[in-house]
Amino acid sequence: MIPEYLFRALLASVMVGTLLGMLSPLINIKGAAFLTHATFHSLLFGAVLGMILGLIFGNLSLIFWVSLPIAIMVVIAVAELEMRGYSADTAVGAVAGLVAGLTVLGFGLLYKVMASRPYFALSESIVTYLTGEIFLVTLEDLWMLVLGGIIIFGLMLLFYRDFVYLSFDPEGMESCGGHVRLYLILLYILVGATGGLIVKTVGLITLQVVAVLPGAIAMSLAKSVRELMGISLAITLSVQLASVLLGYVLDMPPSGIATIFLGMLYGGLMVRRRLQ
């Protein structure tokens, strides 16, 4: 008999693997790997702010509802700077730097609020948010992940060709009457929303790796966009499921195992390429 928490973790890993499998190739094609860095900072800032409000109002579920919109606002700001002529790295660096400073100030305020409130298991919440703990996913978390994941997956599927066209030739898209600004903002919103939705399962520390490496691996193997999507989905789903099962057997964090798997796979491909 499979324990209920393991069953929930496996279901969550399927949704996480599907979302990352679809999104990771777009991040690599667009050259937006650095965008995950801004997403990391925004989610951490949102988590700290959510923890402060959660302590004040006695409801730590506010962490998710604060971090998600902050992540979306940050990636929209990055997209706007890009549309105004700044390079992607400059836009991300400027926004991430501002958010990083706010995060440090937020931690200072958080410590003061913690000192004035009764004991909460806040240290556990912070560690869980940083490292991820898919085995602690509740039924409510799972429903939120599934419903939100279906919406994000549907939007990615609907606009996938437009996102690929935007990544390869934004000038050509604009000359053909395409809404470059709209698609860029929508793509970045999907990156921020996906990060906010899955961060509790994969963790902030490993989010950048699991969001970028599957697409990078798939790009080195695929010969078409369809193959790129298929390989990326196969990699993310297999790695997520294997890491959950191995983490259950070894009593270790699945997010760390998944990161090691992806790093070894990508490193192996790079070594093979050099030897050929």
N, C-alpha and C positions, 0 to 999 in steps of 0.2 A: 504494500500500500504506500503510495507516494504521499509524503507529508504535504499538508495544505500550503505551507509557506514555500515549499519547493515548486509546487505546481504553479503558484502565482508568479514565482520568479521565472519559470520557464516561459509562461505566457508573456510576461513583461519583456523577456529577452527576445522573443519573436517580434514584438512590435518595435523594440529598439533597433534590432538588426534590420528590419524592413526600412525604417526611416533613414538610418545611417547608410544603408545600401543604396538608397535612391539619392540621398543628398551629397554623399562624399564625392561621387564623380563630378557633380556640378561645382563643388568647391574647388576641385583640382583643375577643371577645365577653365573656370573663371580666374584662376590664380588667386583665390580668396582665402588661402590657408591662414594668412595672418588675421583674417576676420574672426576666426575662432578665438584668437587671443583677446580681442575686444569683447567677444561674447563671454569669455571666462571672467574678465574683470567686471563686466556688468552684472553677471549672475552672482558673483561674490558680493558686490556692493548691494545688490537687491536682497541677498540672503541676510546680510548684516542689518540692513534697514528693516527687513521683515522680522528679524529676531528682536530688534528693539521694540517695534510696534507689538509683536507677539507677547513680549514680557509686560508691556504697559497694559495691554487689553486682555492678557491671560489666554491668548489663542495663538499657538505656534504654527497653525495652518496658514497664517498670514504670510509666512515665508515664501510659499509658492506664488501667491497672488500678488506679492510685491515684486519678487525677482523677475517674473515673466514679463510684465509690461516694461520694466526698466531695461531688460535685455532687448526688447523690441524697439524701444525708443533710441537706444544706443546704436543699433545697427542701422536704423533709419537715418540717424545723424551722419554715420559713416557714408551711407549711400548719397546723401545730399552733398557732402563735401566732394565726393567723387564726381558728381554731376556738375559741380562748379569748377572742375578742372584740376583738382588735386589728385595726385597718384593714390592708389589704393593703400600703399604702405604709409604715406603721409597722413591720410585721413584716419586710418586705424590708429597710428601712433599718437596723433593729437587727441582723439577721443578717448583712447585707452589710458593715456597719461592723466587726463582730467578725472576719469572714473577711478583710477588707482589712488589718486590723492584723496578723493571723497571716501574711498573704502577705508583708508587708514584713519581718517577722521571719524568715520563711522564706528570703527573698532574702539576708539577712545570713548565715544559716547556709550557704546554697548557695555563696556566695563563699568561705567558709572551707573547705568540702569540696572545691571546685574547686582551691584552692591546694595541697591536700595529695594530689591525685590526678594520675596521668599525663594527658596531653592527651586530651580527648574532643571531638568536634564538637558541644559543648553549645550554643555560641552559635547554631549553625545550628538546633538543636532548638528553642531559645527563640523565634527569629524565625519559624520555621515554625509554631509553635503560636500565635503572636500574629497572624500575617498569613494563615496557611493556605497550603497548596501542594498542590493537587489533583493536579498532575503528578508528585508524589513518592509517590503512593499505591502501595503494593506489592500483590502478589496476596493476601498475608495480610491486609492492611488492607481490601482490597476484600471478601474473604470475611466478615470481621468486620462490615463495614458492611452487607452484604446480609443476613446471618443476623440481626443485631441489628435491622436495619430492618424485616425481615419480622415479627418479634415485636412491635415497637412499632406498626407499621402495623395488625397484626391487633387489638391491644388498642384502638387508637383507633377502628377501624371497629366493633368490638364494642360499645363504650361511648359512641359519638359522640353519640347522642341524649341519653343521661344527662348527658354533659358540657355540652351545650347547655342542657338544662333546669336544671342546676346553676348555670350562668352567668346565666341570665335570672331565675330564681325559686328560690333555695335554700330560702326559707321554705316555698314551696308544695311543693317536693320533700320536705321534712322532714315536712310535715303529711300527705303521702300515704304515709308510711312509707319514703321513700327514704333511703339511707345517704349523707347529705351528706358526712360526714367521710371515709368511704371513697373516694367519688368525687373529692373535692377532693385528697386525698393521692395517689390514682392519677394524676390529671391532672397534678399538679405533678411526680410521679416521671417521667412521660412527657416533660415539658419538660426536666428535668435529664438524663435518659438520652439524649434526642435530642441535646442540646447536647454531652454527652460523646462521643457516637458520631460526630458530624459535625464537631467542632471542628478536627480535623486537616485537613479539606478546605476549610472556609470561614474559619477563623481566629477568634480571640477578639475581635479589634477589630471585625470586621464581623458577628459572630454576632447581636448585638442587632438590627441593621438587617434582615438577611435573615430573621430570625425574626418580625419585627413587621410590616414594610411590606407584604408580599404580602397578608396578611389585612386590613390597613387599606385597601388599594386595592380588594380584592374587596368589602369592606363598603360602599364608596361606589358600587359598580356593581350588586351583586346585589339581587334582590327576594325571595329565599327562601334557606333554609339549603342546599338542593341547589345552587342557583346559586352561592352563596358558596363552597362546596367546589370546584365546577367551575372557577370563575374563578381561585381561589387556586392550584389545581393547575396550571392552564394558565400562569399567570404565573411560578410558581416553576420549572416544568420548562423553559419557553422561555428564561427569563433564565439559568438555570444552564447549559443547553446552549450558548446563544449566547455566554456569557462564557468558557466553556472554549475554544470554537472561536476566538473573537476573541483570547483570551489566548495561544493557540498561534500564531496568525498574527503578532501584535504582540510576542510574547515579554514579556508582562506578566502580573501576578498576576490570575487570573480572579476572585478574591474581591472585589478592588477594582472591577473592571469591573461585576460583578453589583450591587454597592452603588450605583454611579453610575446604572446602568440603573433600579433601583428608585426611587432618589431623584428622578430626572428624571420618571419615570412618575407618581409620587405628586404631585410638584410641579405637573406639567402638569394633573392632575385637579383640584387645588385652585385653580389659576388659572382653569380653565374654569368651575368652580363659581361663582367670584366674578364672572365676566363674564356669567353667565346671569341 
